[in-house]
Amino acid sequence: MSVLPASSADQPDLVLIPGFMCDDRLWQCVLPALQSMGRVHCMPAHQHDSIEACAAAVAEKIPDNAVVIGFSLGGYVARHLAAHWPQKVQRLFLLNSSARATTDEEIARAQQQLKALEVYPYRGQTRTALLRALHPQRPDSRWIDCMLAMSVDLGITTFRQQMTIVRADGHAELAALRCPVHIIASADDQMRSLQEAERMAAAASGSTLDVLADCGHMSVFEQPEQVIRLLQYHLTTLPAGKF
């Protein structure tokens, strides 16, 4: 875990939990602004094969009463963290994430990919998979190269662990949370639908839902200024604490 200092001692701890096959580079476009908002804790890539184990590993590393920001798969981890270690989370942000369970089709597809690794060498995620993470009309090659580099550098062991993760339905966990929950979705996300975001917002009492127009799944790459604007707004205008 890397910890970056805040500009003021009274600013909150901001815990950043990355998505599938992502590391600290995921946050590169928003990190300078986040550092001005609080003490930033960048969690490493998930090194476990279940959401529960990933959340437990984060809980061991972070301070109490933190603002937790989970992106995509990291949102599943962040939600489970808030549900089972409530003292750790004063406010929860879920970016381009979901609370739906893994489908049988997704499990079968993951098993096929894992089996293929027995025959073909691992060279990171495929270009087809990476293209789905960006706006369908503007797949910026800079971000494709960055995502590929992250997945190559994290390697086959991490890929196998994360592909093995089976996500349980988390709407009941959301309903039981007593901290503010802020959901940020993208209108052109090809990996997480607006319906999934709306279901999360409906489940979490008192939650907020913001939708980024003209943006794909990788909101922190594609629209970092809008992401920061929403984070700042919710951190400064709405009270924290338990309901």
Phi and psi in degrees as GROMACS dihedral restraints (atoms count N, CA, C in turn):
[ dihedral_restraints ]
;  ai    aj    ak    al  type     phi  dphi    fc
    3     4     5     6     1  -101.4    20    10
    4     5     6     7     1   138.4    20    10
    6     7     8     9     1  -119.3    20    10
    7     8     9    10     1   125.1    20    10
    9    10    11    12     1  -111.8    20    10
   10    11    12    13     1   131.7    20    10
   12    13    14    15     1   -68.3    20    10
   13    14    15    16     1   148.1    20    10
   15    16    17    18     1   -84.4    20    10
   16    17    18    19     1   162.1    20    10
   18    19    20    21     1   -79.2    20    10
   19    20    21    22     1   -13.9    20    10
   21    22    23    24     1  -143.6    20    10
   22    23    24    25     1   141.2    20    10
   24    25    26    27     1   -65.8    20    10
   25    26    27    28     1   -24.0    20    10
   27    28    29    30     1   -91.7    20    10
   28    29    30    31     1     7.1    20    10
   30    31    32    33     1   -82.1    20    10
   31    32    33    34     1   157.0    20    10
   33    34    35    36     1   -75.6    20    10
   34    35    36    37     1   161.6    20    10
   36    37    38    39     1   -80.0    20    10
   37    38    39    40     1   128.2    20    10
   39    40    41    42     1  -111.2    20    10
   40    41    42    43     1   114.7    20    10
   42    43    44    45     1  -101.5    20    10
   43    44    45    46     1   121.6    20    10
   45    46    47    48     1  -107.3    20    10
   46    47    48    49     1   120.4    20    10
   48    49    50    51     1  -113.3    20    10
   49    50    51    52     1   117.0    20    10
   51    52    53    54     1   -77.0    20    10
   52    53    54    55     1   171.2    20    10
   54    55    56    57     1   -93.5    20    10
   55    56    57    58     1  -166.7    20    10
   57    58    59    60     1   -57.6    20    10
   58    59    60    61     1   124.2    20    10
   60    61    62    63     1    51.4    20    10
   61    62    63    64     1    42.8    20    10
   63    64    65    66     1  -123.7    20    10
   64    65    66    67     1   152.3    20    10
   66    67    68    69     1  -128.7    20    10
   67    68    69    70     1  -155.7    20    10
   69    70    71    72     1   -58.6    20    10
   70    71    72    73     1   -24.4    20    10
   72    73    74    75     1   -63.9    20    10
   73    74    75    76     1   -20.8    20    10
   75    76    77    78     1   -55.7    20    10
   76    77    78    79     1   -34.2    20    10
   78    79    80    81     1   -96.3    20    10
   79    80    81    82     1     6.7    20    10
   81    82    83    84     1   -56.6    20    10
   82    83    84    85     1   -35.7    20    10
   84    85    86    87     1   -79.7    20    10
   85    86    87    88     1   -21.5    20    10
   87    88    89    90     1  -108.4    20    10
   88    89    90    91     1    -9.3    20    10
   90    91    92    93     1   -62.0    20    10
   91    92    93    94     1   -45.6    20    10
   93    94    95    96     1   -56.4    20    10
   94    95    96    97     1   -43.6    20    10
   96    97    98    99     1   -67.5    20    10
   97    98    99   100     1   -39.1    20    10
   99   100   101   102     1   -63.1    20    10
  100   101   102   103     1   -37.8    20    10
  102   103   104   105     1   -63.7    20    10
  103   104   105   106     1   -27.3    20    10
  105   106   107   108     1   -79.4    20    10
  106   107   108   109     1   -13.1    20    10
  108   109   110   111     1   -99.0    20    10
  109   110   111   112     1   -21.3    20    10
  111   112   113   114     1   179.4    20    10
  112   113   114   115     1  -178.6    20    10
  114   115   116   117     1   -83.4    20    10
  115   116   117   118     1   115.1    20    10
  117   118   119   120     1   -93.0    20    10
  118   119   120   121     1   129.6    20    10
  120   121   122   123     1  -116.5    20    10
  121   122   123   124     1   106.6    20    10
  123   124   125   126     1   -88.7    20    10
  124   125   126   127     1   111.8    20    10
  126   127   128   129     1   -73.8    20    10
  127   128   129   130     1   145.8    20    10
  129   130   131   132     1   -71.2    20    10
  130   131   132   133     1   171.2    20    10
  132   133   134   135     1   -60.0    20    10
  133   134   135   136     1   150.3    20    10
  135   136   137   138     1   -63.6    20    10
  136   137   138   139     1   125.5    20    10
  138   139   140   141     1  -114.6    20    10
  139   140   141   142     1    28.5    20    10
  141   142   143   144     1  -136.1    20    10
  142   143   144   145     1   167.0    20    10
  144   145   146   147     1  -107.8    20    10
  145   146   147   148     1    21.6    20    10
  147   148   149   150     1  -151.0    20    10
  148   149   150   151     1   152.5    20    10
  150   151   152   153     1   -60.9    20    10
  151   152   153   154     1   -40.0    20    10
  153   154   155   156     1   -61.3    20    10
  154   155   156   157     1   -44.5    20    10
  156   157   158   159     1   -69.0    20    10
  157   158   159   160     1   -38.3    20    10
  159   160   161   162     1   -62.1    20    10
  160   161   162   163     1   -44.8    20    10
  162   163   164   165     1   -65.0    20    10
  163   164   165   166     1   -39.7    20    10
  165   166   167   168     1   -62.7    20    10
  166   167   168   169     1   -38.1    20    10
  168   169   170   171     1   -66.0    20    10
  169   170   171   172     1   -39.7    20    10
  171   172   173   174     1   -66.5    20    10
  172   173   174   175     1   -42.8    20    10
  174   175   176   177     1   -57.7    20    10
  175   176   177   178     1   -33.8    20    10
  177   178   179   180     1   -69.3    20    10
  178   179   180   181     1   -23.0    20    10
  180   181   182   183     1  -101.0    20    10
  181   182   183   184     1   -21.4    20    10
  183   184   185   186     1  -104.6    20    10
  184   185   186   187     1   157.4    20    10
  186   187   188   189     1   -75.4    20    10
  187   188   189   190     1   168.1    20    10
  189   190   191   192     1   -72.1    20    10
  190   191   192   193     1   160.6    20    10
  192   193   194   195     1    61.3    20    10
  193   194   195   196     1    41.2    20    10
  195   196   197   198     1   -95.0    20    10
  196   197   198   199     1   158.0    20    10
  198   199   200   201     1   -89.1    20    10
  199   200   201   202     1   119.1    20    10
  201   202   203   204     1  -108.7    20    10
  202   203   204   205     1   127.8    20    10
  204   205   206   207     1  -120.2    20    10
  205   206   207   208     1   111.8    20    10
  207   208   209   210     1  -113.2    20    10
  208   209   210   211     1   130.2    20    10
  210   211   212   213     1  -105.4    20    10
  211   212   213   214     1   126.7    20    10
  213   214   215   216     1    54.9    20    10
  214   215   216   217     1  -117.2    20    10
  216   217   218   219     1   -56.7    20    10
  217   218   219   220     1   -34.5    20    10
  219   220   221   222     1   -62.4    20    10
  220   221   222   223     1   -24.1    20    10
  222   223   224   225     1   -67.5    20    10
  223   224   225   226     1   -36.8    20    10
  225   226   227   228     1   -61.5    20    10
  226   227   228   229     1   -43.6    20    10
  228   229   230   231     1   -65.5    20    10
  229   230   231   232     1   -43.5    20    10
  231   232   233   234     1   -62.4    20    10
  232   233   234   235     1   -43.3    20    10
  234   235   236   237     1   -62.6    20    10
  235   236   237   238     1   -44.3    20    10
  237   238   239   240     1   -65.3    20    10
  238   239   240   241     1   -37.8    20    10
  240   241   242   243     1   -59.2    20    10
  241   242   243   244     1   -47.7    20    10
  243   244   245   246     1   -64.7    20    10
  244   245   246   247     1   -33.1    20    10
  246   247   248   249     1   -74.1    20    10
  247   248   249   250     1   -36.9    20    10
  249   250   251   252     1  -106.7    20    10
  250   251   252   253     1   -15.0    20    10
  252   253   254   255     1  -131.1    20    10
  253   254   255   256     1    63.8    20    10
  255   256   257   258     1   -60.1    20    10
  256   257   258   259     1   -26.0    20    10
  258   259   260   261     1   -67.7    20    10
  259   260   261   262     1   -17.1    20    10
  261   262   263   264     1   -82.6    20    10
  262   263   264   265     1   -19.2    20    10
  264   265   266   267     1  -124.7    20    10
  265   266   267   268     1   114.0    20    10
  267   268   269   270     1   -91.8    20    10
  268   269   270   271     1   -23.6    20    10
  270   271   272   273     1  -156.9    20    10
  271   272   273   274     1   142.0    20    10
  273   274   275   276     1  -124.3    20    10
  274   275   276   277     1   127.8    20    10
  276   277   278   279     1  -113.9    20    10
  277   278   279   280     1   128.3    20    10
  279   280   281   282     1  -116.9    20    10
  280   281   282   283     1   110.7    20    10
  282   283   284   285     1  -103.9    20    10
  283   284   285   286     1   123.5    20    10
  285   286   287   288     1    47.8    20    10
  286   287   288   289     1    48.2    20    10
  288   289   290   291     1  -122.1    20    10
  289   290   291   292     1  -165.0    20    10
  291   292   293   294     1  -161.6    20    10
  292   293   294   295     1   170.2    20    10
  294   295   296   297     1  -127.5    20    10
  295   296   297   298     1    10.9    20    10
  297   298   299   300     1   -79.1    20    10
  298   299   300   301     1   156.5    20    10
  300   301   302   303     1   -77.0    20    10
  301   302   303   304     1   156.2    20    10
  303   304   305   306     1   -64.9    20    10
  304   305   306   307     1   134.6    20    10
  306   307   308   309     1   -84.5    20    10
  307   308   309   310     1   162.6    20    10
  309   310   311   312     1   -60.2    20    10
  310   311   312   313     1   -37.4    20    10
  312   313   314   315     1   -63.0    20    10
  313   314   315   316     1   -42.0    20    10
  315   316   317   318     1   -66.6    20    10
  316   317   318   319     1   -38.7    20    10
  318   319   320   321     1   -62.7    20    10
  319   320   321   322     1   -45.1    20    10
  321   322   323   324     1   -62.8    20    10
  322   323   324   325     1   -41.2    20    10
  324   325   326   327     1   -65.3    20    10
  325   326   327   328     1   -39.6    20    10
  327   328   329   330     1   -64.2    20    10
  328   329   330   331     1   -41.0    20    10
  330   331   332   333     1   -63.5    20    10
  331   332   333   334     1   -36.9    20    10
  333   334   335   336     1   -64.1    20    10
  334   335   336   337     1   -42.1    20    10
  336   337   338   339     1   -66.3    20    10
  337   338   339   340     1   -39.6    20    10
  339   340   341   342     1   -65.8    20    10
  340   341   342   343     1   -38.5    20    10
  342   343   344   345     1   -66.7    20    10
  343   344   345   346     1   -35.7    20    10
  345   346   347   348     1   -62.8    20    10
  346   347   348   349     1   -27.5    20    10
  348   349   350   351     1   -66.1    20    10
  349   350   351   352     1   -18.0    20    10
  351   352   353   354     1   -73.9    20    10
  352   353   354   355     1   -16.8    20    10
  354   355   356   357     1  -113.0    20    10
  355   356   357   358     1   -42.4    20    10
  357   358   359   360     1  -106.9    20    10
  358   359   360   361     1   142.1    20    10
  360   361   362   363     1   -68.0    20    10
  361   362   363   364     1   147.3    20    10
  363   364   365   366     1   -79.1    20    10
  364   365   366   367     1   124.6    20    10
  366   367   368   369     1  -127.9    20    10
  367   368   369   370     1    27.0    20    10
  369   370   371   372     1    88.7    20    10
  370   371   372   373     1  -177.6    20    10
  372   373   374   375     1   -68.0    20    10
  373   374   375   376     1   152.6    20    10
  375   376   377   378     1   -74.6    20    10
  376   377   378   379     1   157.0    20    10
  378   379   380   381     1   -62.5    20    10
  379   380   381   382     1   -35.3    20    10
  381   382   383   384     1   -60.6    20    10
  382   383   384   385     1   -44.9    20    10
  384   385   386   387     1   -64.9    20    10
  385   386   387   388     1   -41.0    20    10
  387   388   389   390     1   -68.1    20    10
  388   389   390   391     1   -36.6    20    10
  390   391   392   393     1   -62.0    20    10
  391   392   393   394     1   -34.6    20    10
  393   394   395   396     1   -65.3    20    10
  394   395   396   397     1   -20.8    20    10
  396   397   398   399     1   -80.4    20    10
  397   398   399   400     1   -10.3    20    10
  399   400   401   402     1  -114.4    20    10
  400   401   402   403     1   169.0    20    10
  402   403   404   405     1   -55.2    20    10
  403   404   405   406     1   131.4    20    10
  405   406   407   408     1   -61.4    20    10
  406   407   408   409     1   -26.3    20    10
  408   409   410   411     1   -96.6    20    10
  409   410   411   412     1   -11.2    20    10
  411   412   413   414     1  -139.2    20    10
  412   413   414   415     1    66.1    20    10
  414   415   416   417     1   -79.2    20    10
  415   416   417   418     1    87.4    20    10
  417   418   419   420     1   -61.7    20    10
  418   419   420   421     1   124.5    20    10
  420   421   422   423     1   -64.3    20    10
  421   422   423   424     1   -25.8    20    10
  423   424   425   426     1   -59.5    20    10
  424   425   426   427     1   -43.0    20    10
  426   427   428   429     1   -78.2    20    10
  427   428   429   430     1   -31.6    20    10
  429   430   431   432     1   -61.2    20    10
  430   431   432   433     1   -46.0    20    10
  432   433   434   435     1   -62.3    20    10
  433   434   435   436     1   -40.0    20    10
  435   436   437   438     1   -66.8    20    10
  436   437   438   439     1   -45.4    20    10
  438   439   440   441     1   -63.9    20    10
  439   440   441   442     1   -39.4    20    10
  441   442   443   444     1   -63.6    20    10
  442   443   444   445     1   -43.8    20    10
  444   445   446   447     1   -61.6    20    10
  445   446   447   448     1   -41.6    20    10
  447   448   449   450     1   -61.8    20    10
  448   449   450   451     1   -45.1    20    10
  450   451   452   453     1   -70.0    20    10
  451   452   453   454     1   -33.5    20    10
  453   454   455   456     1   -68.4    20    10
  454   455   456   457     1   -45.6    20    10
  456   457   458   459     1   -67.6    20    10
  457   458   459   460     1   -36.5    20    10
  459   460   461   462     1   -68.8    20    10
  460   461   462   463     1   -32.9    20    10
  462   463   464   465     1    88.0    20    10
  463   464   465   466     1   176.0    20    10
  465   466   467   468     1   -68.5    20    10
  466   467   468   469     1   -34.7    20    10
  468   469   470   471     1   -64.5    20    10
  469   470   471   472     1   -47.2    20    10
  471   472   473   474     1   -64.4    20    10
  472   473   474   475     1   -39.5    20    10
  474   475   476   477     1   -59.1    20    10
  475   476   477   478     1   -46.0    20    10
  477   478   479   480     1   -62.0    20    10
  478   479   480   481     1   -43.9    20    10
  480   481   482   483     1   -60.9    20    10
  481   482   483   484     1   -47.3    20    10
  483   484   485   486     1   -72.4    20    10
  484   485   486   487     1   -32.9    20    10
  486   487   488   489     1   -68.8    20    10
  487   488   489   490     1   -23.5    20    10
  489   490   491   492     1   -78.4    20    10
  490   491   492   493     1   -19.6    20    10
  492   493   494   495     1   -62.0    20    10
  493   494   495   496     1   126.8    20    10
  495   496   497   498     1  -110.7    20    10
  496   497   498   499     1   120.1    20    10
  498   499   500   501     1   -90.1    20    10
  499   500   501   502     1   126.3    20    10
  501   502   503   504     1   -82.2    20    10
  502   503   504   505     1   159.0    20    10
  504   505   506   507     1   -62.4    20    10
  505   506   507   508     1   131.9    20    10
  507   508   509   510     1  -115.6    20    10
  508   509   510   511     1    13.8    20    10
  510   511   512   513     1   -68.2    20    10
  511   512   513   514     1   -32.3    20    10
  513   514   515   516     1   -67.5    20    10
  514   515   516   517     1   -37.3    20    10
  516   517   518   519     1   -61.8    20    10
  517   518   519   520     1   -43.4    20    10
  519   520   521   522     1   -60.8    20    10
  520   521   522   523     1   -42.1    20    10
  522   523   524   525     1   -63.7    20    10
  523   524   525   526     1   -28.1    20    10
  525   526   527   528     1   -87.8    20    10
  526   527   528   529     1    -9.2    20    10
  528   529   530   531     1   -68.0    20    10
  529   530   531   532     1   146.0    20    10
  531   532   533   534     1  -121.8    20    10
  532   533   534   535     1    20.7    20    10
  534   535   536   537     1  -114.1    20    10
  535   536   537   538     1   156.9    20    10
  537   538   539   540     1   -59.9    20    10
  538   539   540   541     1   137.5    20    10
  540   541   542   543     1  -121.9    20    10
  541   542   543   544     1   125.5    20    10
  543   544   545   546     1  -119.9    20    10
  544   545   546   547     1   122.9    20    10
  546   547   548   549     1  -109.9    20    10
  547   548   549   550     1   127.4    20    10
  549   550   551   552     1  -119.4    20    10
  550   551   552   553     1   122.0    20    10
  552   553   554   555     1  -123.3    20    10
  553   554   555   556     1   170.7    20    10
  555   556   557   558     1  -123.1    20    10
  556   557   558   559     1   138.9    20    10
  558   559   560   561     1   -66.2    20    10
  559   560   561   562     1   -28.4    20    10
  561   562   563   564     1  -114.2    20    10
  562   563   564   565     1    28.6    20    10
  564   565   566   567     1   -72.4    20    10
  565   566   567   568     1   119.4    20    10
  567   568   569   570     1   -89.0    20    10
  568   569   570   571     1    -3.3    20    10
  570   571   572   573     1  -111.9    20    10
  571   572   573   574     1   -28.6    20    10
  573   574   575   576     1  -132.0    20    10
  574   575   576   577     1   120.2    20    10
  576   577   578   579     1   -79.6    20    10
  577   578   579   580     1   159.1    20    10
  579   580   581   582     1   -63.4    20    10
  580   581   582   583     1   -31.5    20    10
  582   583   584   585     1   -62.4    20    10
  583   584   585   586     1   -36.6    20    10
  585   586   587   588     1   -65.0    20    10
  586   587   588   589     1   -41.8    20    10
  588   589   590   591     1   -64.7    20    10
  589   590   591   592     1   -41.8    20    10
  591   592   593   594     1   -64.8    20    10
  592   593   594   595     1   -37.2    20    10
  594   595   596   597     1   -64.9    20    10
  595   596   597   598     1   -39.5    20    10
  597   598   599   600     1   -63.8    20    10
  598   599   600   601     1   -45.0    20    10
  600   601   602   603     1   -62.6    20    10
  601   602   603   604     1   -37.6    20    10
  603   604   605   606     1   -68.1    20    10
  604   605   606   607     1   -32.8    20    10
  606   607   608   609     1   -77.2    20    10
  607   608   609   610     1   -36.5    20    10
  609   610   611   612     1   -89.1    20    10
  610   611   612   613     1   115.4    20    10
  612   613   614   615     1   -61.8    20    10
  613   614   615   616     1   130.2    20    10
  615   616   617   618     1    71.4    20    10
  616   617   618   619     1    17.4    20    10
  618   619   620   621     1   -77.2    20    10
  619   620   621   622     1   165.7    20    10
  621   622   623   624     1  -117.5    20    10
  622   623   624   625     1   150.3    20    10
  624   625   626   627     1  -132.3    20    10
  625   626   627   628     1   121.6    20    10
  627   628   629   630     1  -120.1    20    10
  628   629   630   631     1   136.8    20    10
  630   631   632   633     1  -116.5    20    10
  631   632   633   634     1   123.3    20    10
  633   634   635   636     1   -83.6    20    10
  634   635   636   637     1   119.8    20    10
  636   637   638   639     1   -74.8    20    10
  637   638   639   640     1   149.1    20    10
  639   640   641   642     1    56.2    20    10
  640   641   642   643     1    46.9    20    10
  642   643   644   645     1  -144.3    20    10
  643   644   645   646     1   138.3    20    10
  645   646   647   648     1   -88.8    20    10
  646   647   648   649     1  -162.9    20    10
  648   649   650   651     1   -63.0    20    10
  649   650   651   652     1   -38.0    20    10
  651   652   653   654     1   -85.2    20    10
  652   653   654   655     1    66.1    20    10
  654   655   656   657     1   -59.1    20    10
  655   656   657   658     1   -36.5    20    10
  657   658   659   660     1   -70.7    20    10
  658   659   660   661     1   -18.4    20    10
  660   661   662   663     1   -90.6    20    10
  661   662   663   664     1   -46.0    20    10
  663   664   665   666     1   -80.4    20    10
  664   665   666   667     1   -36.4    20    10
  666   667   668   669     1  -138.6    20    10
  667   668   669   670     1    60.7    20    10
  669   670   671   672     1   -61.8    20    10
  670   671   672   673     1   -34.4    20    10
  672   673   674   675     1   -65.2    20    10
  673   674   675   676     1   -40.2    20    10
  675   676   677   678     1   -69.3    20    10
  676   677   678   679     1   -38.0    20    10
  678   679   680   681     1   -60.9    20    10
  679   680   681   682     1   -47.3    20    10
  681   682   683   684     1   -63.2    20    10
  682   683   684   685     1   -41.2    20    10
  684   685   686   687     1   -58.1    20    10
  685   686   687   688     1   -43.2    20    10
  687   688   689   690     1   -69.0    20    10
  688   689   690   691     1   -41.4    20    10
  690   691   692   693     1   -60.5    20    10
  691   692   693   694     1   -46.9    20    10
  693   694   695   696     1   -62.6    20    10
  694   695   696   697     1   -42.3    20    10
  696   697   698   699     1   -60.6    20    10
  697   698   699   700     1   -50.0    20    10
  699   700   701   702     1   -71.0    20    10
  700   701   702   703     1   -31.2    20    10
  702   703   704   705     1   -72.1    20    10
  703   704   705   706     1   -27.7    20    10
  705   706   707   708     1  -104.8    20    10
  706   707   708   709     1   -16.8    20    10
  708   709   710   711     1  -110.7    20    10
  709   710   711   712     1   -17.6    20    10
  711   712   713   714     1  -116.3    20    10
  712   713   714   715     1   136.5    20    10
  714   715   716   717     1   -66.6    20    10
  715   716   717   718     1   145.4    20    10
  717   718   719   720     1   -89.7    20    10
  718   719   720   721     1  -173.1    20    10
  720   721   722   723     1    99.6    20    10
  721   722   723   724     1   175.3    20    10
  723   724   725   726     1   -84.5    20    10
  724   725   726   727     1   151.8    20    10
